Amino acid sequence: MIAGGRQSRAPSASLGSLPASSPAVGRLFSALQALKRKKRYEKQLAQIDGTLSTIEFQREALENANTNTEVLKNMGYAAKAMKAAHDNMDIDKVDELMQDIADQQELAEEISTAISKPVGFGEEFDEDELMAELEELEQEELDKNLLEISGPETVPLPNVPSISLPSKPTKKKEEEDDDMKELENWAGSM
């Protein structure tokens, strides 16, 4: 019996009728030995491959751990540097500084406005008065344009006839009266 539960057959049993001293039995035995060595080598190769995979995995895990350690260490340095930079700063001081800057900008704007005002004539004009005068001038111009008549100024009128017109014929008036009476009679009969 071979380990693993299989039965081993002797080389002579598998060759059947060959004599035990035959060269064929020797070759068979050598082939079986070579096959066993091959199986052992394959098993060792699989074990070595598994070991190498485990070592590679552990090497990568160590590299990741070292990288994480370096990152964490650098983050600590950055936090300390930021803290040191902010130690000299106070939020109240920053607010006060920003207010001073805003005040100085406002002062600069006032100075710029004062410098840009015209001097020498001493005349200051009220904007509302100027706008009222401008609107008045515009209204006068509009009124003037509306009153002008486009086209010729004098239109020739027809002459009054110098002859007297004939009076209306009475006969026609009588016919109209008869027609009206007839119409009234018709309307009344309905």
Buried (B, 14 or more C-beta within 10 A) or exposed (E): EEEEEEEEEEBBEEBEEBEEEEEEBEEBEEEBEEEEEEEEEEEEEEEEEEEEEEEEEEEEEEEEEEEEEEEEEEEEEEEEEEEEEEEEEEEEEEEEEEEEEEEEEEEEEEEEEEEEEEEEEEEEEEEEEEEEEEEEEEEEEEEEEEEEEEEEEEEEEEEEEEEEEEEEEEEEEEEEEEEEEEEEEEEEEE
